[in-house]
Amino acid sequence: MMHPYQVSATTACADERERLILEHLPQVRLIARRIHERLPESVSLDDLVSTGIVGLIAAIDHFDPAHSVKLKTYAEYKIRGAILDSLRGLDWAPRQQRKRTKQIEAAIASAEQRLHRTPSEDEIAVELGLGIEEYHNWLIDIRGINLGSLDCASGGEEGYNLLKYVADSDEKLPSNLMERSELEKLLARAIGKMPEVERTVLSLYYYEELTLREISRVVGLHESRVSQLKSQAILRLRSYLQKYWPGPRQEF
């Protein structure tokens, strides 16, 4: 028979777990909504939220406060990971979209090598043999393909997570610290080469966590144009990392 104190402790632990889940539910909805806006309408937002909640619960159950990382940061990683894993399992992206993503990346790399500088949109379109309007349509069409492109831009079986700053038992190893430092420098150089408006869009989206609609108000551009610029900026990063970061890149 369980001792009354044990019952009380168990109840208190369950209550705290439930409190944490409820406290972080808005975080799940925010992440799910931001991912959903880049997907076809056929993908259900409610399904993404449900999957994200599973990731949140896993984060709460496995969170170790001994590590120097906040629960919110760890939860974001687990929530995003659960949602992205579910989408990979669905393989919802049409083959044509994947093909276009690779073509744009290759065009960016080719134009940069030929021009010895960051190519403009017009120059990328010319490299692809497209008019600028058709190129913009490509960028809108492939926007959902870029879901994992900053999270798994390169690396081994699971890829290097460029936005994952989650503590683990090996975090302090000199090799890991050096790798992170070099990767951050590489990303900074790549972002520094971008047109200013693309840098602004990336910063507002990934660091200020604004939605595309909110960003459109800040920069004074239509939401569809902001989506184009974000897709193009991410593909610039992917092209740059493919060239300068060792190891095979994971495809999403």
ROBA-231781 format. One record per residue: residue in one letter; x, z, y of N, C-alpha, C in turn. Coordinates in steps of 0.001 Angstrom, whole numbers, padded with zeros to 6 digits, always signed. Example, Ala and Ser with C-alpha at 12.3 -4.5 7.8 and 13.67 -1.06 7.14 Angstrom:
a+013190+007800-005690+012300+007800-004500+013200+007800-003300 s+012850+007080-002250+013670+007140-001060+012900+007870+000030 
END
This chain:
m+000844+000000-001199+000000+000000+000000+000880+000000+001251 m+000540-000831+002250+001360-000933+003444+001169+000280+004335 h+002278+000814+004834+002257+001974+005724+001561+001593+007030 p+000819+002544+007645+000122+002244+008902+001031+001703+009988 y+002273+002227+010055+003212+001739+011063+003584+000276+010813 q+003707-000071+009519+004018-001448+009162+002871-002375+009561 v+001645-001912+009334+000469-002687+009723+000462-002911+011227 s+000767-001843+011973+000777-001924+013430+001844-002893+013922 a+003041-002830+013314+004137-003705+013717+003811-005161+013412 t+003195-005375+012242+002827-006734+011856+001785-007303+012802 t+000809-006493+013152-000236-006926+014083+000340-007251+015452 a+001251-006370+015907+001881-006586+017210+002684-007881+017222 c+003379-008159+016111+004173-009379+015997+003263-010607+016022 a+002135-010527+015308+001188-011640+015282+000576-011869+016665 d+000287-010776+017361-000290-010891+018701+000702-011546+019667 e+001980-011157+019555+003007-011723+020419+003182-013214+020127 r+003137-013564+018849+003261-014972+018452+002122-015789+019046 e+000898-015270+018959-000256-015963+019505-000152-016084+021022 r+000359-015027+021679+000519-015055+023134+001496-016146+023549 l+002605-016254+022809+003615-017265+023124+003069-018680+022918 i+002284-018853+021865+001703-020174+021607+000783-020568+022756 l-000093-019650+023164-001019-019935+024261-000276-020162+025572 e+000792-019412+025787+001566-019527+027024+002228-020894+027149 h+002642-021470+026000+003387-022730+026031+002528-023955+025727 l+001230-023773+025546+000355-024922+025299+000376-025937+026441 p+000393-025505+027705+000489-026498+028786+001749-027354+028671 q+002841-026781+028160+004078-027540+027968+003860-028638+026923 v+003119-028312+025857+002806-029304+024823+001998-030456+025426 r+000981-030114+026198+000123-031147+026793+000898-032031+027757 l+001801-031426+028535+002598-032202+029484+003495-033200+028761 i+004200-032735+027735+005110-033605+026980+004324-034703+026268 a+003194-034320+025653+002372-035302+024938+001827-036355+025908 r+001415-035926+027091+000859-036863+028069+001929-037831+028573 r+003130-037322+028789+004211-038178+029279+004613-039206+028230 i+004593-038813+026961+004903-039763+025896+003759-040761+025732 h+002530-040256+025823+001359-041095+025584+001228-042216+026611 e+001652-041958+027851+001493-042982+028880+002385-044189+028636 r+003328-044062+027697+004203-045186+027364+003784-045878+026077 l+002638-045507+025538+002204-046034+024242+000965-046909+024387 p+000693-047739+023372-000550-048517+023384-001761-047590+023389 e-002898-048086+023882-004109-047273+023975-004620-046845+022605 s-004207-047553+021565-004690-047223+020218-004142-045891+019716 v-003062-045398+020331-002487-044114+019919-003251-042994+020617 s-003733-042026+019837-004563-040950+020363-003719-039851+021008 l-004079-039471+022235-003403-038365+022913-003641-037060+022167 d-004860-036870+021662-005175-035638+020924-004283-035489+019693 d-003994-036609+019029-003110-036552+017865-001704-036125+018265 l-001228-036631+019407+000101-036248+019882+000143-034765+020228 v-000909-034276+020864-000980-032851+021220-000967-031992+019954 s-001745-032393+018961-001801-031631+017706-000432-031577+017035 t+000256-032715+017010+001591-032751+016424+002559-031909+017243 g+002410-031969+018576+003265-031172+019444+003072-029684+019235 i+001844-029261+018968+001568-027846+018710+002283-027388+017445 v+002332-028252+016433+003085-027932+015209+004551-027706+015553 g+005110-028566+016420+006494-028386+016858+006684-027108+017639 l+005711-026759+018491+005782-025513+019266+005792-024300+018354 i+004920-024303+017371+004855-023168+016440+006167-023029+015677 a+006745-024157+015273+008034-024123+014580+009114-023547+015491 a+009053-023907+016772+010042-023394+017730+009921-021889+017879 i+008691-021403+018000+008464-019964+018170+008886-019199+016919 d+008575-019753+015753+008902-019069+014496+010398-019045+014215 h+011137-020033+014719+012558-020130+014408+013463-019787+015588 f+012859-019432+016712+013652-019138+017904+014486-017871+017714 d+015757-017965+018074+016662-016825+017990+017111-016468+019406 p+016604-015360+019953+016962-014981+021327+018430-014634+021502 a+019171-014493+020379+020599-014191+020470+021374-015359+021060 h+020817-016594+020899+021479-017762+021473+021195-017832+022970 s+022136-018361+023713+022005-018429+025172+021179-019644+025572 v+019917-019650+025189+019015-020744+025530+017610-020170+025664 k+016851-020687+026616+015496-020210+026831+014557-020787+025781 l+013509-020035+025471+012513-020510+024516+011877-021811+024999 k+011637-021932+026310+011010-023143+026843+011857-024374+026545 t+013184-024243+026689+014091-025362+026418+014073-025730+024940 y+014155-024709+024090+014144-024938+022646+012805-025530+022213 a+011711-025002+022798+010378-025494+022448+010214-026959+022839 e+010740-027340+024011+010633-028736+024443+011290-029661+023432 y+012468-029264+022953+013172-030071+021951+012346-030217+020679 k+011762-029122+020209+010991-029155+018959+009671-029928+019140 i+009034-029754+020286+007771-030448+020545+007999-031954+020597 r+008983-032370+021410+009293-033795+021521+009712-034353+020161 g+010521-033615+019444+010992-034074+018139+009851-034294+017165 a+008895-033356+017145+007752-033477+016233+006911-034704+016580 i+006685-034924+017879+005870-036066+018298+006581-037382+018000 l+007857-037460+018329+008601-038693+018082+008715-038985+016591 d+008909-037952+015787+008975-038148+014330+007666-038718+013802 s+006553-038222+014319+005253-038720+013857+005066-040185+014249 l+005574-040567+015420+005449-041960+015851+006351-042879+015052 r+007543-042397+014729+008438-043209+013892+007802-043462+012533 g+007127-042438+012028+006470-042575+010731+005358-043607+010767 l+004698-043744+011919+003615-044719+012045+004127-046146+012154 d+005366-046288+012677+005950-047614+012915+004956-048498+013661 w+004449-047964+014816+003398-048633+015547+003898-049800+016388 a+005184-049829+016674+005688-050847+017604+005779-052211+016923 p+005177-053244+017499+005264-054589+016935+006703-055092+016910 r+007009-055930+015925+008364-056455+015773+008798-057243+017013 q+007840-057925+017648+008165-058724+018833+008706-057831+019961 q+008129-056637+020107+008594-055717+021144+010014-055251+020858 r+010293-054938+019611+011648-054516+019241+012656-055644+019505 k+012249-056868+019180+013129-058013+019391+013429-058196+020875 r+012409-058055+021712+012606-058220+023143+013516-057130+023714 t+013390-055920+023209+014250-054833+023657+015711-055177+023403 k+016006-055660+022211+017381-056030+021869+017869-057205+022722 q+016966-058153+022989+017348-059311+023802+017705-058887+025226 i+016932-057966+025797+017209-057501+027162+018528-056743+027207 e+018754-055873+026232+020026-055145+026168+021208-056104+026100 a+021079-057106+025238+022165-058078+025087+022375-058863+026375 a+021284-059200+027059+021386-059951+028310+022068-059125+029388 i+021742-057838+029457+022382-056949+030436+023887-056882+030178 a+024249-056695+028906+025671-056599+028554+026396-057911+028847 s+025768-059042+028506+026392-060350+028711+026570-060649+030198 a+025527-060380+030986+025603-060650+032427+026642-059760+033096 e+026711-058517+032669+027695-057593+033250+029119-058042+032941 q+029336-058509+031726+030666-058980+031348+031044-060246+032124 r+030077-061114+032342+030350-062365+033049+030547-062142+034546 l+029753-061224+035122+029786-061011+036565+030766-059916+036990 h+031184-059080+036008+032075-057948+036291+031445-056950+037267 r+030139-056811+037163+029401-055826+037955+028021-055651+037332 t+027269-054702+037860+025911-054478+037367+025007-055641+037771 p+024360-056306+036820+023519-057460+037166+022206-057029+037803 s+021698-057868+038680+020396-057636+039296+019294-058057+038329 e+018059-057746+038682+016922-058176+037859+016885-059700+037733 d+017086-060384+038830+017052-061846+038794+018115-062399+037848 e+019300-061790+037870+020403-062255+037023+020142-061960+035549 i+019491-060839+035262+019120-060531+033875+018084-061541+033390 a+017122-061840+034255+016087-062816+033892+016698-064185+033602 v+017653-064608+034454+018335-065894+034245+019073-065886+032915 e+019721-064770+032604+020464-064653+031338+019524-064832+030143 l+018291-064382+030312+017290-064505+029248+016584-065858+029267 g+016815-066630+030339+016123-067907+030476+014674-067731+030864 l+014375-066663+031606+013007-066358+032001+012866-066392+033514 g+011642-066605+033984+011332-066390+035387+011207-064897+035630 i+011323-064470+036875+011314-063048+037171+009988-062398+036800 e+008882-063110+036998+007570-062548+036667+007431-062342+035160 e+007899-063314+034390+007826-063179+032928+008735-062052+032457 y+009908-061910+033087+010808-060808+032738+010150-059459+033023 h+009470-059348+034150+008749-058113+034470+007685-057814+033412 n+007012-058867+032939+006017-058671+031880+006669-058161+030599 w+007863-058637+030306+008607-058133+029143+008874-056636+029294 l+009291-056224+030476+009598-054819+030710+008371-053935+030522 i+007221-054420+030963+005978-053671+030742+005640-053637+029261 d+005838-054753+028590+005474-054877+027179+006297-053948+026289 i+007575-053736+026632+008447-052953+025750+008566-051490+026178 r+007724-051034+027118+007914-049695+027670+007834-048600+026611 g+006966-048766+025608+006848-047746+024577+008025-047686+023634 i+008787-048795+023519+009939-048844+022628+011014-047873+023095 n+011033-047568+024385+012092-046737+024942+011835-045249+024782 l+010879-044866+023945+010554-043461+023768+011761-042612+023437 g+012535-043045+022479+013652-042228+022049+014987-042668+022571 s+014994-043571+023523+016250-044192+023891+017202-043294+024658 l+016699-042292+025331+017606-041325+025950+017878-040162+025015 d+016982-039934+024073+017167-038826+023150+018046-039198+021972 c+018004-040435+021544+018777-040883+020387+019435-042208+020713 a+020291-042205+021698+020865-043467+022155+022009-043932+021292 s+022695-043050+020640+023786-043462+019767+024121-042334+018830 g+024891-042646+017812+025331-041583+016922+025150-041927+015475 g+025224-040914+014627+025159-041098+013194+023736-041156+012711 e+023463-040476+011594+022159-040605+010962+021038-040137+011882 e+021272-039054+012634+020230-038539+013501+020464-038907+014955 g+021622-039478+015288+021890-039893+016650+022344-038748+017533 y+022943-039076+018670+023320-038082+019661+022124-037853+020558 n+021705-036626+020730+020577-036317+021571+021075-036053+022972 l+020892-036998+023872+021468-036902+025202+020774-035874+026074 l+019568-035505+025749+018863-034515+026540+018763-033175+025821 k+019386-033070+024665+019283-031846+023879+020409-030899+024261 y+020053-029867+024979+021030-028834+025312+020549-027538+024684 v+020489-027538+023357+019983-026394+022615+021133-025713+021895 a+021238-024417+022067+022340-023684+021456+022188-023635+019943 d+023301-023696+019251+023308-023453+017820+024634-022800+017469 s+024858-022538+016175+026029-021776+015774+027332-022505+016053 d+027274-023852+016189+028493-024631+016397+028676-025066+017849 e+027780-024600+018730+027789-025102+020089+029111-024858+020804 k+029756-023737+020512+030970-023370+021238+032236-023986+020650 l+032099-024761+019580+033280-025381+019000+033933-026302+020029 p+035261-026275+020166+035935-027127+021154+035585-028596+021010 s+035462-029080+019772+035141-030495+019568+033770-030841+020139 n+032779-029936+019941+031439-030181+020465+031402-030107+021985 l+032137-029136+022545+032185-028999+023996+032829-030235+024632 m+033869-030748+024004+034550-031923+024528+033647-033142+024427 e+032958-033281+023283+032075-034420+023092+030968-034417+024134 r+030379-033246+024380+029320-033146+025369+029844-033503+026755 s+031024-032983+027083+031619-033251+028392+031860-034746+028587 e+032413-035396+027561+032695-036825+027669+031409-037640+027773 l+030393-037223+027017+029121-037936+027054+028459-037801+028416 e+028531-036603+029003+027956-036398+030331+028680-037251+031370 k+030006-037346+031262+030773-038182+032190+030385-039648+032036 l+030218-040074+030784+029858-041462+030516+028485-041784+031099 l+027530-040881+030906+026191-041080+031455+026230-041119+032977 a+027028-040223+033572+027136-040192+035034+027680-041508+035572 r+028687-042071+034874+029237-043359+035309+028198-044469+035186 a+027463-044455+034075+026451-045487+033857+025355-045405+034912 i+024884-044197+035189+023827-044014+036188+024338-044388+037575 g+025613-044065+037846+026198-044386+039142+026272-045873+039421 k+026276-046700+038377+026344-048151+038543+024974-048781+038788 m+023916-048005+038588+022563-048553+038711+022165-048759+040163 p+021236-049670+040399+020625-049768+041732+019976-048434+042105 e+019963-048116+043370+019501-046799+043826+018079-046494+043383 v+017199-047484+043435+015808-047220+043088+015668-046848+041614 e+016480-047433+040739+016423-047085+039322+016957-045672+039090 r+018025-045314+039811+018544-043942+039717+017472-042941+040148 t+016761-043276+041214+015718-042381+041720+014605-042205+040700 v+014173-043312+040104+013093-043256+039119+013502-042398+037920 l+014714-042606+037414+015185-041805+036274+015235-040335+036634 s+015773-040025+037812+015900-038634+038235+014534-037973+038349 l+013591-038642+038986+012258-038071+039160+011537-037914+037824 y+011778-038852+036917+011062-038822+035636+011642-037781+034683 y+012979-037795+034514+013579-036940+033490+013973-035560+033994 y+014300-035442+035283+014763-034147+035790+013700-033422+036602 e+012938-034165+037406+011850-033535+038153+010559-033509+037336 e+010532-034259+036224+009410-034304+035291+008114-034763+035962 l+008225-035747+036844+007034-036340+037445+006497-037442+036530 t+005212-037690+036613+004626-038803+035870+004906-040102+036626 l+004664-041231+035968+004875-042518+036630+003983-042653+037865 r+002780-042146+037762+001865-042223+038904+002394-041412+040083 e+002918-040228+039799+003483-039393+040859+004724-040042+041474 i+005551-040645+040623+006760-041315+041113+006382-042488+042006 s+005327-043206+041623+004905-044367+042414+004559-043947+043838 r+003993-042758+043997+003662-042270+045337+004933-041917+046107 v+005916-041347+045413+007158-040924+046066+007946-042131+046570 v+008086-043156+045731+008940-044300+046083+008168-045419+046761 g+006840-045293+046825+006043-046295+047514+005922-047605+046775 l+005925-047544+045448+005782-048740+044621+004598-048576+043684 h+004062-049691+043201+002948-049633+042253+003422-048995+040948 e+002510-048317+040276+002857-047622+039029+003446-048575+037987 s+002914-049801+037900+003442-050762+036925+004882-051142+037267 r+005185-051217+038569+006555-051542+038992+007508-050398+038641 v+007061-049180+038807+007871-048011+038434+008158-048029+036934 s+007139-048403+036152+007325-048498+034701+008372-049551+034360 q+008349-050688+035053+009353-051745+034836+010758-051225+035135 l+010896-050543+036269+012210-050042+036695+012735-048998+035718 k+011844-048166+035209+012277-047140+034255+012755-047785+032961 s+012000-048751+032456+012398-049452+031233+013752-050130+031418 q+013914-050788+032571+015160-051493+032837+016336-050524+032949 a+016127-049382+033605+017191-048387+033755+017627-047842+032404 i+016660-047576+031546+016979-047048+030212+017758-048076+029410 l+017363-049347+029515+018084-050384+028778+019494-050570+029322 r+019685-050366+030620+021044-050393+031168+021885-049284+030535 l+021302-048087+030436+022025-046967+029829+022372-047269+028373 r+021402-047790+027644+021635-048083+026237+022730-049120+026064 s+022708-050152+026897+023723-051195+026833+025113-050615+027135 y+025182-049759+028133+026461-049154+028533+026988-048236+027438 l+026098-047425+026865+026520-046503+025807+026958-047257+024560 q+026264-048330+024254+026631-049130+023087+028050-049677+023232 k+028422-049982+024455+029738-050567+024720+030843-049526+024716 y+030549-048338+025283+031626-047377+025519+031582-046125+024649 w+030465-045866+023954+030392-044664+023118+030574-045066+021664 p+031546-044464+020955+031816-044871+019564+030707-044484+018622 g+030636-045232+017524+029684-044908+016485+028496-045843+016504 p+027860-046064+015355+026702-046948+015288+025528-046340+016002 r+024743-047180+016676+023595-046676+017407+022380-046673+016511 q+021600-045607+016657+020366-045513+015895+019288-046368+016525 e+018568-047106+015732+017450-047891+016240+016183-047079+016114 f+015329-047195+017129+014026-046507+017085+012934-047543+016979 
END
